[in-house]
Amino acid sequence: MAKTIVPFGPQHPVLPEPLQLKLVMEDEKIVEAIPAIGYVHRGLEKLTELKEFTQNVFVVERICGICSFQHAMAYCQGIESIMNIQVPDRGRYLRVIWAELHRIHSHLLWLGLLADAFGFESLFMQVWRDREKIMDIMEETAGSRVIISANTIGGTRRDISKEMLSKIVGVVDEIKADLNRVESVFFNDYTVKQRLVGVGVLSKDKAYELGAVGPMARASGIKQDLRMTGYAAYGELDFEPVVETDGDCYARTLVRLKEVYQSIDLVKQAVAKIPEGETFAPCKGNPDGETISRVEQPRGEVLYYIRANGTKNLERLRVRTPTFANIPTLLHMLPGSQLADVPVIILTIDPCISCTER
Amino acid sequence: MGIINSSRKKSPWVMHYACTSCNGCDIEVLACLTPVFDAERFGIVNVGNPKHADVLLVTGSVNKKNARVLKNLYNQMPEPKAVVAIGACACTGGIFRDCYNVLGGVDKVIPVDVYVPGCCARPEAIIDGIVMALGKMDEKAKNMKKVSG
Protein backbone atom coordinates (compact mmCIF):
# COMPACT_ATOMS: atom_id res chain seq x y z
CA MET A 1 0.00 0.00 0.00
CA ALA A 2 1.19 3.50 -0.77
CA LYS A 3 2.50 5.50 2.16
CA THR A 4 1.25 8.97 2.93
CA ILE A 5 2.77 11.57 5.20
CA VAL A 6 0.43 13.43 7.51
CA PRO A 7 1.91 16.46 9.24
CA PHE A 8 0.79 16.69 12.88
CA GLY A 9 1.31 20.24 14.11
CA PRO A 10 2.91 22.75 14.59
CA GLN A 11 -0.52 24.29 15.12
CA HIS A 12 -2.85 21.58 16.39
CA PRO A 13 -5.93 21.93 18.61
CA VAL A 14 -4.78 19.31 21.11
CA LEU A 15 -1.34 20.79 21.68
CA PRO A 16 -0.93 24.09 23.44
CA GLU A 17 2.55 24.16 21.94
CA PRO A 18 4.03 23.85 18.47
CA LEU A 19 5.39 20.32 18.20
CA GLN A 20 5.54 18.96 14.69
CA LEU A 21 5.54 15.27 13.88
CA LYS A 22 5.52 13.97 10.34
CA LEU A 23 3.50 10.78 10.53
CA VAL A 24 4.23 8.25 7.80
CA MET A 25 0.94 6.42 7.40
CA GLU A 26 -0.22 3.21 5.83
CA ASP A 27 -3.97 3.61 5.71
CA GLU A 28 -4.90 4.56 9.32
CA LYS A 29 -1.83 2.93 10.82
CA ILE A 30 1.37 4.79 11.64
CA VAL A 31 4.56 3.33 10.22
CA GLU A 32 7.00 5.95 11.34
CA ALA A 33 7.02 9.26 13.16
CA ILE A 34 9.59 11.90 12.25
CA PRO A 35 9.90 14.85 14.63
CA ALA A 36 10.54 18.33 13.24
CA ILE A 37 11.72 20.77 15.84
CA GLY A 38 12.86 24.37 16.01
CA TYR A 39 9.55 26.23 16.26
CA VAL A 40 10.24 27.31 19.84
CA HIS A 41 14.02 27.57 19.76
CA ARG A 42 15.19 30.89 21.20
CA GLY A 43 18.78 30.27 22.22
CA LEU A 44 18.40 30.62 25.96
CA GLU A 45 21.64 28.79 26.75
CA LYS A 46 23.54 31.47 24.86
CA LEU A 47 21.51 34.20 26.56
CA THR A 48 22.62 32.95 29.98
CA GLU A 49 26.21 33.62 28.96
CA LEU A 50 25.38 37.26 28.22
CA LYS A 51 23.58 37.94 31.51
CA GLU A 52 25.05 37.96 34.99
CA PHE A 53 24.80 34.74 36.96
CA THR A 54 22.36 36.30 39.44
CA GLN A 55 20.11 37.51 36.61
CA ASN A 56 20.07 34.06 35.08
CA VAL A 57 17.65 32.84 37.73
CA PHE A 58 14.95 34.80 35.89
CA VAL A 59 16.10 33.56 32.49
CA VAL A 60 16.06 29.86 33.40
CA GLU A 61 12.60 30.26 34.95
CA ARG A 62 11.40 31.22 31.51
CA ILE A 63 12.72 28.06 29.89
CA CYS A 64 9.37 26.63 30.86
CA GLY A 65 6.50 28.39 32.55
CA ILE A 66 4.85 25.28 33.95
CA CYS A 67 7.82 23.94 35.89
CA SER A 68 9.56 27.30 36.29
CA PHE A 69 10.21 26.82 39.98
CA GLN A 70 12.10 23.58 39.50
CA HIS A 71 14.22 25.11 36.72
CA ALA A 72 15.26 27.96 38.99
CA MET A 73 15.81 25.49 41.83
CA ALA A 74 18.14 23.32 39.75
CA TYR A 75 20.11 26.37 38.62
CA CYS A 76 20.38 27.84 42.12
CA GLN A 77 21.41 24.50 43.61
CA GLY A 78 24.15 24.25 40.99
CA ILE A 79 25.53 27.73 41.70
CA GLU A 80 25.24 27.11 45.45
CA SER A 81 27.31 23.94 45.17
CA ILE A 82 30.01 25.80 43.18
CA MET A 83 30.12 28.67 45.68
CA ASN A 84 29.70 26.43 48.77
CA ILE A 85 26.64 28.26 50.04
CA GLN A 86 24.66 26.50 52.76
CA VAL A 87 20.97 27.18 52.25
CA PRO A 88 19.22 27.80 55.61
CA ASP A 89 16.80 25.07 56.69
CA ARG A 90 13.73 27.25 56.27
CA GLY A 91 14.79 28.06 52.71
CA ARG A 92 15.14 24.37 51.88
CA TYR A 93 11.68 23.57 53.23
CA LEU A 94 10.11 26.54 51.44
CA ARG A 95 11.63 25.25 48.21
CA VAL A 96 10.01 21.86 48.79
CA ILE A 97 6.62 23.45 49.47
CA TRP A 98 6.68 25.58 46.32
CA ALA A 99 8.13 22.78 44.20
CA GLU A 100 5.41 20.35 45.27
CA LEU A 101 2.70 22.95 44.70
CA HIS A 102 4.11 23.35 41.20
CA ARG A 103 4.01 19.60 40.72
CA ILE A 104 0.35 19.50 41.79
CA HIS A 105 -0.59 22.29 39.37
CA SER A 106 1.39 20.75 36.53
CA HIS A 107 -0.13 17.29 36.99
CA LEU A 108 -3.66 18.69 37.31
CA LEU A 109 -3.06 20.73 34.16
CA TRP A 110 -1.92 17.59 32.39
CA LEU A 111 -4.87 15.49 33.60
CA GLY A 112 -7.16 18.19 32.20
CA LEU A 113 -5.37 18.33 28.86
CA LEU A 114 -5.52 14.53 28.60
CA ALA A 115 -9.26 14.59 29.26
CA ASP A 116 -9.56 17.20 26.51
CA ALA A 117 -7.47 15.05 24.16
CA PHE A 118 -9.85 12.11 24.39
CA GLY A 119 -12.82 14.42 24.10
CA PHE A 120 -14.04 14.56 27.70
CA GLU A 121 -14.43 18.30 28.02
CA SER A 122 -16.37 18.44 31.28
CA LEU A 123 -13.62 16.48 33.02
CA PHE A 124 -11.09 19.00 31.66
CA MET A 125 -13.14 21.83 33.17
CA GLN A 126 -13.50 20.05 36.53
CA VAL A 127 -9.79 19.38 36.91
CA TRP A 128 -8.80 22.89 35.86
CA ARG A 129 -11.25 24.42 38.30
CA ASP A 130 -9.49 22.55 41.13
CA ARG A 131 -6.13 23.68 39.79
CA GLU A 132 -7.07 27.35 40.14
CA LYS A 133 -6.84 26.95 43.92
CA ILE A 134 -3.12 26.27 43.57
CA MET A 135 -2.73 29.30 41.31
CA ASP A 136 -4.39 31.41 44.00
CA ILE A 137 -1.86 30.16 46.57
CA MET A 138 0.98 31.02 44.19
CA GLU A 139 -0.38 34.51 43.78
CA GLU A 140 -0.88 34.98 47.50
CA THR A 141 2.57 33.72 48.46
CA ALA A 142 4.67 35.10 45.61
CA GLY A 143 2.63 37.74 43.80
CA SER A 144 2.37 35.99 40.46
CA ARG A 145 0.28 33.13 39.20
CA VAL A 146 2.61 31.20 36.95
CA ILE A 147 6.22 32.33 37.05
CA ILE A 148 6.65 33.03 40.75
CA SER A 149 10.38 33.96 40.88
CA ALA A 150 10.65 32.85 44.49
CA ASN A 151 14.10 31.28 44.15
CA THR A 152 17.34 33.11 44.52
CA ILE A 153 20.90 31.95 44.85
CA GLY A 154 21.23 30.94 48.50
CA GLY A 155 17.58 30.22 49.27
CA THR A 156 14.22 31.82 48.58
CA ARG A 157 13.47 35.51 48.12
CA ARG A 158 10.24 35.36 50.04
CA ASP A 159 8.97 33.82 53.25
CA ILE A 160 5.58 32.25 53.86
CA SER A 161 3.87 33.35 57.06
CA LYS A 162 2.52 30.90 59.62
CA GLU A 163 -1.09 31.75 58.80
CA MET A 164 -0.44 31.25 55.11
CA LEU A 165 1.18 27.88 55.77
CA SER A 166 -1.88 26.66 57.64
CA LYS A 167 -4.04 28.04 54.84
CA ILE A 168 -1.99 26.08 52.30
CA VAL A 169 -2.67 22.88 54.24
CA GLY A 170 -6.37 23.69 54.17
CA VAL A 171 -6.32 24.29 50.41
CA VAL A 172 -4.41 21.12 49.55
CA ASP A 173 -6.91 19.18 51.68
CA GLU A 174 -9.69 20.77 49.63
CA ILE A 175 -7.94 19.74 46.44
CA LYS A 176 -7.64 16.22 47.79
CA ALA A 177 -11.39 16.14 48.42
CA ASP A 178 -12.08 17.57 44.93
CA LEU A 179 -9.80 15.04 43.33
CA ASN A 180 -11.44 12.19 45.22
CA ARG A 181 -14.63 13.10 43.39
CA VAL A 182 -13.10 12.97 39.90
CA GLU A 183 -10.61 10.16 40.43
CA SER A 184 -13.24 7.45 39.99
CA VAL A 185 -13.72 8.75 36.44
CA PHE A 186 -10.04 8.21 35.68
CA PHE A 187 -9.94 4.90 37.56
CA ASN A 188 -13.20 3.25 36.51
CA ASP A 189 -14.90 5.01 33.60
CA TYR A 190 -15.47 2.63 30.69
CA THR A 191 -14.83 5.24 27.98
CA VAL A 192 -11.67 6.55 29.60
CA LYS A 193 -10.30 3.03 29.95
CA GLN A 194 -11.25 2.27 26.36
CA ARG A 195 -9.07 5.15 25.19
CA LEU A 196 -6.12 4.52 27.51
CA VAL A 197 -5.68 0.85 28.41
CA GLY A 198 -3.23 -0.95 26.17
CA VAL A 199 -2.50 2.17 24.09
CA GLY A 200 1.11 3.25 23.61
CA VAL A 201 2.74 0.43 25.56
CA LEU A 202 6.35 0.96 26.64
CA SER A 203 8.02 -2.07 28.23
CA LYS A 204 10.37 -1.75 31.17
CA ASP A 205 13.43 -2.84 29.17
CA LYS A 206 12.65 -0.44 26.34
CA ALA A 207 12.03 2.43 28.77
CA TYR A 208 15.41 1.77 30.35
CA GLU A 209 17.14 1.43 26.99
CA LEU A 210 15.68 4.68 25.62
CA GLY A 211 16.47 6.58 28.83
CA ALA A 212 12.92 7.47 29.82
CA VAL A 213 12.64 9.71 32.87
CA GLY A 214 10.01 10.75 35.37
CA PRO A 215 6.44 9.44 35.22
CA MET A 216 7.22 7.77 31.86
CA ALA A 217 9.84 5.56 33.48
CA ARG A 218 7.84 5.02 36.66
CA ALA A 219 4.75 3.91 34.70
CA SER A 220 6.90 1.25 33.01
CA GLY A 221 8.07 -0.16 36.34
CA ILE A 222 11.39 1.67 36.78
CA LYS A 223 11.63 2.93 40.35
CA GLN A 224 13.44 6.15 39.59
CA ASP A 225 12.72 9.42 41.33
CA LEU A 226 15.42 12.03 41.83
CA ARG A 227 13.74 13.30 44.96
CA MET A 228 15.03 10.10 46.57
CA THR A 229 18.55 11.59 46.35
CA GLY A 230 17.41 13.98 49.07
CA TYR A 231 18.16 17.41 47.60
CA ALA A 232 16.55 20.44 49.29
CA ALA A 233 14.63 18.98 52.23
CA TYR A 234 13.41 15.81 50.50
CA GLY A 235 15.88 13.70 52.50
CA GLU A 236 14.01 14.55 55.69
CA LEU A 237 10.56 13.76 54.33
CA ASP A 238 8.94 10.37 54.05
CA PHE A 239 7.78 9.20 50.61
CA GLU A 240 8.07 6.37 48.11
CA PRO A 241 8.09 6.80 44.30
CA VAL A 242 4.78 5.92 42.64
CA VAL A 243 5.40 2.96 40.35
CA GLU A 244 3.07 1.20 37.91
CA THR A 245 4.08 -1.77 35.78
CA ASP A 246 1.80 -1.81 32.72
CA GLY A 247 3.60 0.93 30.78
CA ASP A 248 0.53 2.01 28.79
CA CYS A 249 -1.24 5.38 28.68
CA TYR A 250 -3.51 4.27 31.52
CA ALA A 251 -0.53 3.47 33.78
CA ARG A 252 0.98 6.88 33.09
CA THR A 253 -2.31 8.56 33.97
CA LEU A 254 -2.46 6.62 37.24
CA VAL A 255 1.13 7.52 38.11
CA ARG A 256 0.45 11.23 37.68
CA LEU A 257 -2.86 11.07 39.51
CA LYS A 258 -1.27 9.28 42.45
CA GLU A 259 1.64 11.71 42.42
CA VAL A 260 -0.80 14.55 43.05
CA TYR A 261 -1.79 12.80 46.29
CA GLN A 262 1.88 12.20 47.07
CA SER A 263 2.68 15.88 46.55
CA ILE A 264 -0.24 16.91 48.76
CA ASP A 265 1.21 14.64 51.44
CA LEU A 266 4.71 16.09 50.95
CA VAL A 267 3.41 19.67 51.26
CA LYS A 268 1.71 18.75 54.53
CA GLN A 269 4.83 17.01 55.85
CA ALA A 270 7.00 20.00 54.94
CA VAL A 271 4.59 22.45 56.58
CA ALA A 272 4.61 20.34 59.75
CA LYS A 273 8.41 20.18 59.88
CA ILE A 274 9.42 23.64 58.67
CA PRO A 275 11.83 25.33 61.12
CA GLU A 276 12.02 29.02 61.94
CA GLY A 277 14.91 31.15 60.71
CA GLU A 278 16.34 32.91 57.68
CA THR A 279 15.16 31.99 54.20
CA PHE A 280 18.39 32.67 52.34
CA ALA A 281 22.13 32.97 52.82
CA PRO A 282 23.74 35.94 51.05
CA CYS A 283 26.09 35.11 48.19
CA LYS A 284 29.39 36.96 47.86
CA GLY A 285 31.82 36.98 44.96
CA ASN A 286 31.59 35.13 41.68
CA PRO A 287 31.35 31.39 41.04
CA ASP A 288 34.41 29.53 39.80
CA GLY A 289 34.26 25.88 38.80
CA GLU A 290 31.84 23.44 37.22
CA THR A 291 29.02 21.30 38.46
CA ILE A 292 26.06 19.15 37.53
CA SER A 293 22.77 19.72 39.26
CA ARG A 294 19.76 17.43 38.94
CA VAL A 295 16.18 17.99 40.06
CA GLU A 296 12.97 16.01 39.65
CA GLN A 297 10.49 18.07 37.67
CA PRO A 298 6.85 17.16 37.14
CA ARG A 299 7.94 15.66 33.81
CA GLY A 300 11.06 13.92 35.07
CA GLU A 301 14.70 14.59 35.62
CA VAL A 302 16.21 17.91 34.56
CA LEU A 303 19.98 18.18 34.38
CA TYR A 304 21.92 21.43 34.59
CA TYR A 305 25.58 21.58 33.69
CA ILE A 306 27.15 24.86 34.82
CA ARG A 307 30.68 26.02 34.13
CA ALA A 308 31.81 29.29 35.66
CA ASN A 309 35.17 31.02 35.37
CA GLY A 310 35.28 33.45 38.29
CA THR A 311 33.64 36.32 36.41
CA LYS A 312 30.06 37.42 36.80
CA ASN A 313 29.13 35.76 33.50
CA LEU A 314 28.92 32.01 33.14
CA GLU A 315 31.10 30.25 30.62
CA ARG A 316 28.52 27.61 29.72
CA LEU A 317 25.11 26.50 30.84
CA ARG A 318 23.64 23.32 29.44
CA VAL A 319 20.15 22.08 30.22
CA ARG A 320 18.86 18.61 29.50
CA THR A 321 15.15 18.61 30.01
CA PRO A 322 12.83 15.67 30.71
CA THR A 323 10.90 15.95 27.45
CA PHE A 324 14.14 15.75 25.50
CA ALA A 325 14.79 12.41 27.21
CA ASN A 326 11.23 11.22 26.60
CA ILE A 327 10.87 12.03 22.89
CA PRO A 328 12.69 8.81 21.83
CA THR A 329 10.08 6.80 23.74
CA LEU A 330 7.36 8.67 21.86
CA LEU A 331 8.96 7.79 18.52
CA HIS A 332 9.10 4.18 19.68
CA MET A 333 5.44 4.07 20.78
CA LEU A 334 3.83 5.77 17.79
CA PRO A 335 4.60 3.23 15.01
CA GLY A 336 1.86 0.61 14.90
CA SER A 337 -0.78 2.75 16.59
CA GLN A 338 -3.89 4.23 15.02
CA LEU A 339 -4.07 7.88 13.91
CA ALA A 340 -6.93 8.51 16.38
CA ASP A 341 -4.70 7.50 19.30
CA VAL A 342 -1.87 9.87 18.37
CA PRO A 343 -3.04 12.87 20.45
CA VAL A 344 -3.41 10.70 23.55
CA ILE A 345 -0.02 9.04 23.11
CA ILE A 346 1.70 12.38 22.54
CA LEU A 347 0.07 13.86 25.61
CA THR A 348 1.00 10.99 27.91
CA ILE A 349 4.69 11.86 27.61
CA ASP A 350 3.58 15.31 28.90
CA PRO A 351 5.51 17.14 26.18
CA CYS A 352 7.01 20.48 27.05
CA ILE A 353 8.41 21.82 23.82
CA SER A 354 9.65 25.11 25.17
CA CYS A 355 11.79 23.13 27.65
CA THR A 356 13.11 20.85 24.94
CA GLU A 357 14.07 23.52 22.44
CA ARG A 358 14.92 26.28 24.91
CA MET B 1 -23.97 42.85 7.15
CA GLY B 2 -25.49 44.26 10.34
CA ILE B 3 -26.68 40.99 11.73
CA ILE B 4 -23.37 39.24 10.96
CA ASN B 5 -21.40 41.96 12.72
CA SER B 6 -23.52 41.93 15.83
CA SER B 7 -23.38 38.13 16.04
CA ARG B 8 -19.64 38.19 15.62
CA LYS B 9 -19.36 40.56 18.54
CA LYS B 10 -21.55 38.33 20.68
CA SER B 11 -19.52 35.23 19.94
CA PRO B 12 -15.93 35.77 18.84
CA TRP B 13 -14.08 32.59 17.98
CA VAL B 14 -10.47 32.69 18.99
CA MET B 15 -7.50 30.68 17.86
CA HIS B 16 -4.35 30.37 19.90
CA TYR B 17 -0.86 29.94 18.50
CA ALA B 18 2.24 29.67 20.70
CA CYS B 19 5.31 31.06 18.97
CA THR B 20 8.31 30.81 21.27
CA SER B 21 6.32 31.17 24.43
CA CYS B 22 7.58 29.65 27.67
CA ASN B 23 4.12 28.04 28.20
CA GLY B 24 3.27 30.51 30.93
CA CYS B 25 0.93 32.61 28.78
CA ASP B 26 -0.34 29.50 26.96
CA ILE B 27 -1.68 27.98 30.13
CA GLU B 28 -3.16 31.33 31.10
CA VAL B 29 -4.98 31.49 27.74
CA LEU B 30 -6.37 28.03 28.47
CA ALA B 31 -7.20 29.08 32.04
CA CYS B 32 -9.41 31.83 30.57
CA LEU B 33 -11.68 29.15 29.15
CA THR B 34 -12.06 27.21 32.38
CA PRO B 35 -14.77 27.69 35.02
CA VAL B 36 -13.09 30.29 37.25
CA PHE B 37 -12.62 32.87 34.49
CA ASP B 38 -15.14 31.37 32.08
CA ALA B 39 -14.55 33.30 28.88
CA GLU B 40 -17.49 31.45 27.35
CA ARG B 41 -19.86 33.81 29.13
CA PHE B 42 -18.75 36.37 26.51
CA GLY B 43 -19.31 33.76 23.80
CA ILE B 44 -15.57 33.26 23.35
CA VAL B 45 -14.92 29.82 21.90
CA ASN B 46 -11.49 28.33 21.28
CA VAL B 47 -11.13 26.76 17.84
CA GLY B 48 -8.27 24.95 16.16
CA ASN B 49 -8.98 25.94 12.59
CA PRO B 50 -7.75 29.35 11.34
CA LYS B 51 -10.60 29.51 8.81
CA HIS B 52 -13.13 29.47 11.65
CA ALA B 53 -11.36 32.07 13.77
CA ASP B 54 -12.06 35.80 14.24
CA VAL B 55 -9.32 36.62 16.74
CA LEU B 56 -5.77 35.25 16.73
CA LEU B 57 -4.11 35.04 20.13
CA VAL B 58 -0.34 34.91 19.84
CA THR B 59 1.92 34.16 22.77
CA GLY B 60 5.70 34.37 22.68
CA SER B 61 8.11 36.14 20.37
CA VAL B 62 8.73 35.27 16.75
CA ASN B 63 11.76 33.25 15.65
CA LYS B 64 13.16 32.48 12.22
CA LYS B 65 11.28 29.23 11.83
CA ASN B 66 7.83 30.02 13.13
CA ALA B 67 7.48 33.40 11.36
CA ARG B 68 6.33 31.52 8.25
CA VAL B 69 3.79 29.45 10.22
CA LEU B 70 2.39 32.56 11.89
CA LYS B 71 2.03 34.41 8.58
CA ASN B 72 0.37 31.36 7.08
CA LEU B 73 -2.18 31.14 9.90
CA TYR B 74 -2.90 34.88 9.71
CA ASN B 75 -3.46 34.78 5.96
CA GLN B 76 -5.92 31.91 6.26
CA MET B 77 -8.19 33.79 8.66
CA PRO B 78 -11.23 35.47 7.07
CA GLU B 79 -11.67 39.26 7.21
CA PRO B 80 -12.35 41.12 9.44
CA LYS B 81 -9.80 39.71 11.84
CA ALA B 82 -7.88 40.90 14.86
CA VAL B 83 -4.58 39.88 16.43
CA VAL B 84 -3.91 40.00 20.16
CA ALA B 85 -0.27 39.76 21.28
CA ILE B 86 -0.22 38.22 24.75
CA GLY B 87 2.65 38.66 27.16
CA ALA B 88 5.83 40.69 27.25
CA CYS B 89 7.62 38.52 24.66
CA ALA B 90 4.78 38.74 22.15
CA CYS B 91 4.69 42.52 22.56
CA THR B 92 8.40 43.30 22.25
CA GLY B 93 10.48 40.16 22.59
CA GLY B 94 10.67 40.60 26.34
CA ILE B 95 13.40 38.73 28.14
CA PHE B 96 14.20 36.83 24.93
CA ARG B 97 14.89 39.89 22.77
CA ASP B 98 18.68 39.41 22.99
CA CYS B 99 18.53 35.76 21.90
CA TYR B 100 20.18 35.04 18.56
CA ASN B 101 17.17 33.20 17.16
CA VAL B 102 14.49 35.70 18.18
CA LEU B 103 13.30 38.33 15.69
CA GLY B 104 11.32 40.29 18.27
CA GLY B 105 7.65 40.93 18.93
CA VAL B 106 4.78 39.56 16.87
CA ASP B 107 4.36 42.94 15.11
CA LYS B 108 7.58 42.24 13.17
CA VAL B 109 5.63 39.68 11.14
CA ILE B 110 1.91 40.42 11.26
CA PRO B 111 -0.07 43.55 12.23
CA VAL B 112 -1.10 43.52 15.88
CA ASP B 113 -4.28 45.18 17.15
CA VAL B 114 -4.05 44.73 20.92
CA TYR B 115 -1.02 44.34 23.16
CA VAL B 116 -1.55 42.55 26.48
CA PRO B 117 1.49 43.12 28.72
CA GLY B 118 2.60 40.97 31.62
CA CYS B 119 4.88 38.05 32.29
CA CYS B 120 2.77 36.05 32.35
CA ALA B 121 -0.30 38.00 31.31
CA ARG B 122 -3.16 37.45 33.71
CA PRO B 123 -6.36 35.75 32.49
CA GLU B 124 -8.38 38.88 33.31
CA ALA B 125 -6.03 40.95 31.15
CA ILE B 126 -6.28 38.41 28.31
CA ILE B 127 -10.10 38.49 28.36
CA ASP B 128 -9.93 42.31 28.44
CA GLY B 129 -7.59 42.20 25.42
CA ILE B 130 -10.00 40.01 23.47
CA VAL B 131 -12.89 42.34 24.26
CA MET B 132 -10.80 45.31 23.05
CA ALA B 133 -9.96 43.41 19.88
CA LEU B 134 -13.69 43.04 19.22
CA GLY B 135 -14.04 46.83 19.21
CA LYS B 136 -11.25 47.06 16.65
CA MET B 137 -12.87 44.38 14.55
CA ASP B 138 -16.11 46.32 14.53
CA GLU B 139 -14.29 49.34 13.06
CA LYS B 140 -12.60 47.14 10.48
CA ALA B 141 -15.95 45.66 9.46
CA LYS B 142 -17.38 49.17 8.95
CA ASN B 143 -14.39 50.18 6.80
CA MET B 144 -14.76 47.00 4.76
CA LYS B 145 -18.36 47.94 4.05
CA LYS B 146 -17.31 51.38 2.79
CA VAL B 147 -14.74 49.88 0.44
CA SER B 148 -17.09 47.29 -0.95
CA GLY B 149 -19.65 50.07 -1.42
HADDOCK unambig.tbl for C-alpha pairs under 7 A between the chains (distance, minus, plus):
assign (segid A and resid 11 and name CA) (segid B and resid 17 and name CA) 6.60 0.50 0.50
assign (segid A and resid 12 and name CA) (segid B and resid 48 and name CA) 6.39 0.50 0.50
assign (segid A and resid 13 and name CA) (segid B and resid 48 and name CA) 4.54 0.50 0.50
assign (segid A and resid 16 and name CA) (segid B and resid 18 and name CA) 6.97 0.50 0.50
assign (segid A and resid 16 and name CA) (segid B and resid 26 and name CA) 6.48 0.50 0.50
assign (segid A and resid 17 and name CA) (segid B and resid 18 and name CA) 5.65 0.50 0.50
assign (segid A and resid 18 and name CA) (segid B and resid 18 and name CA) 6.48 0.50 0.50
assign (segid A and resid 38 and name CA) (segid B and resid 65 and name CA) 6.60 0.50 0.50
assign (segid A and resid 39 and name CA) (segid B and resid 19 and name CA) 6.97 0.50 0.50
assign (segid A and resid 39 and name CA) (segid B and resid 20 and name CA) 6.89 0.50 0.50
assign (segid A and resid 39 and name CA) (segid B and resid 65 and name CA) 5.63 0.50 0.50
assign (segid A and resid 39 and name CA) (segid B and resid 66 and name CA) 5.20 0.50 0.50
assign (segid A and resid 40 and name CA) (segid B and resid 19 and name CA) 6.25 0.50 0.50
assign (segid A and resid 40 and name CA) (segid B and resid 20 and name CA) 4.24 0.50 0.50
assign (segid A and resid 41 and name CA) (segid B and resid 20 and name CA) 6.73 0.50 0.50
assign (segid A and resid 41 and name CA) (segid B and resid 101 and name CA) 6.96 0.50 0.50
assign (segid A and resid 42 and name CA) (segid B and resid 20 and name CA) 6.88 0.50 0.50
assign (segid A and resid 42 and name CA) (segid B and resid 63 and name CA) 6.94 0.50 0.50
assign (segid A and resid 42 and name CA) (segid B and resid 99 and name CA) 5.95 0.50 0.50
assign (segid A and resid 42 and name CA) (segid B and resid 101 and name CA) 5.07 0.50 0.50
assign (segid A and resid 42 and name CA) (segid B and resid 102 and name CA) 5.73 0.50 0.50
assign (segid A and resid 43 and name CA) (segid B and resid 99 and name CA) 5.51 0.50 0.50
assign (segid A and resid 43 and name CA) (segid B and resid 100 and name CA) 6.17 0.50 0.50
assign (segid A and resid 43 and name CA) (segid B and resid 101 and name CA) 6.07 0.50 0.50
assign (segid A and resid 44 and name CA) (segid B and resid 99 and name CA) 6.55 0.50 0.50
assign (segid A and resid 47 and name CA) (segid B and resid 98 and name CA) 6.93 0.50 0.50
assign (segid A and resid 47 and name CA) (segid B and resid 99 and name CA) 5.74 0.50 0.50
assign (segid A and resid 62 and name CA) (segid B and resid 22 and name CA) 5.65 0.50 0.50
assign (segid A and resid 63 and name CA) (segid B and resid 22 and name CA) 5.83 0.50 0.50
assign (segid A and resid 64 and name CA) (segid B and resid 22 and name CA) 4.75 0.50 0.50
assign (segid A and resid 64 and name CA) (segid B and resid 23 and name CA) 6.05 0.50 0.50
assign (segid A and resid 65 and name CA) (segid B and resid 22 and name CA) 5.16 0.50 0.50
assign (segid A and resid 65 and name CA) (segid B and resid 23 and name CA) 4.97 0.50 0.50
assign (segid A and resid 65 and name CA) (segid B and resid 24 and name CA) 4.18 0.50 0.50
assign (segid A and resid 66 and name CA) (segid B and resid 23 and name CA) 6.42 0.50 0.50
assign (segid A and resid 66 and name CA) (segid B and resid 24 and name CA) 6.24 0.50 0.50
assign (segid A and resid 125 and name CA) (segid B and resid 34 and name CA) 5.55 0.50 0.50
assign (segid A and resid 125 and name CA) (segid B and resid 35 and name CA) 6.36 0.50 0.50
assign (segid A and resid 128 and name CA) (segid B and resid 34 and name CA) 6.43 0.50 0.50
assign (segid A and resid 129 and name CA) (segid B and resid 34 and name CA) 6.60 0.50 0.50
assign (segid A and resid 129 and name CA) (segid B and resid 35 and name CA) 5.81 0.50 0.50
assign (segid A and resid 129 and name CA) (segid B and resid 36 and name CA) 6.24 0.50 0.50
assign (segid A and resid 146 and name CA) (segid B and resid 24 and name CA) 6.10 0.50 0.50
assign (segid A and resid 146 and name CA) (segid B and resid 120 and name CA) 6.69 0.50 0.50
assign (segid A and resid 147 and name CA) (segid B and resid 120 and name CA) 6.91 0.50 0.50
assign (segid A and resid 354 and name CA) (segid B and resid 21 and name CA) 6.95 0.50 0.50
assign (segid A and resid 354 and name CA) (segid B and resid 22 and name CA) 5.58 0.50 0.50
assign (segid A and resid 354 and name CA) (segid B and resid 23 and name CA) 6.95 0.50 0.50
